[in-house]
Amino acid sequence: MRKSIAEVLDGYSIALLKQKNIGTPETESSVKWYEEGFKELEINYPHIQWGVVLKTFLDINSSIWLLEADVRKGALDQNIEEVGRRAILIREFNRIRVGLGNSVLAMMGEAVGMNIKKDHASG
């Protein structure tokens, strides 16, 4: 797998959310692909509790998913203030998500020589 540890964890958590909420053959395929990368982490770094780290990514991405849900559905089209409030919260959760990924990379020594995300804004 040619993704960083952080990309595997983040991607796997998003794939699991999509499988749970959308459940298409494409989402199932994505889960299986990321699951292979996650299993590699568990094998290569057995001293780390990857389930705990993955759960943290899942919690963050679940929060983002919930905040985006009504916006995606157009349910808030008449409430621009709520859309703005959610956009700010989504931005903050994305910063936490990126920070978590960067912390994992630094902890694992993958950060050396990599282009670490310093800022993230939903766009």
KAGIZI-V620350 format. One record per residue. N is the residue number from 1. PSI is psi in whole degrees, 0 to 359 (* if undefined). NEAR is the number of other C-alpha atoms within 8 Angstrom. Layout:
BEGIN
N/PSI/NEAR, N/PSI/NEAR
END
This chain:
BEGIN
1/132/3, 2/34/3, 3/155/7, 4/165/8, 5/316/9, 6/320/11, 7/324/9, 8/312/12, 9/314/12, 10/313/12, 11/320/9, 12/317/13, 13/320/13, 14/319/10, 15/319/13, 16/319/10, 17/317/11, 18/319/10, 19/317/12, 20/318/7, 21/336/6, 22/309/7, 23/55/9, 24/168/7, 25/327/6, 26/319/6, 27/324/13, 28/319/11, 29/318/8, 30/317/10, 31/314/12, 32/320/8, 33/312/8, 34/327/12, 35/323/9, 36/316/8, 37/321/10, 38/318/11, 39/324/8, 40/319/8, 41/314/11, 42/324/10, 43/314/7, 44/333/6, 45/66/7, 46/344/8, 47/353/4, 48/138/6, 49/81/7, 50/330/8, 51/322/6, 52/317/7, 53/316/9, 54/318/11, 55/323/9, 56/315/8, 57/318/13, 58/316/12, 59/315/8, 60/311/11, 61/330/13, 62/319/9, 63/316/9, 64/315/11, 65/313/8, 66/319/8, 67/326/11, 68/339/10, 69/305/8, 70/329/10, 71/314/11, 72/321/7, 73/349/7, 74/10/7, 75/344/8, 76/15/11, 77/332/8, 78/3/5, 79/75/7, 80/329/8, 81/319/6, 82/322/8, 83/315/11, 84/317/8, 85/315/8, 86/322/10, 87/319/9, 88/316/8, 89/318/9, 90/317/12, 91/317/11, 92/317/8, 93/323/12, 94/322/12, 95/318/11, 96/316/9, 97/312/11, 98/320/12, 99/319/8, 100/314/9, 101/316/11, 102/323/12, 103/318/8, 104/315/10, 105/316/13, 106/317/10, 107/324/7, 108/359/7, 109/11/7, 110/348/10, 111/338/11, 112/120/6, 113/5/5, 114/157/6, 115/90/5, 116/138/6, 117/127/7, 118/335/5, 119/152/6, 120/129/9, 121/134/7, 122/136/7, 123/*/2
END
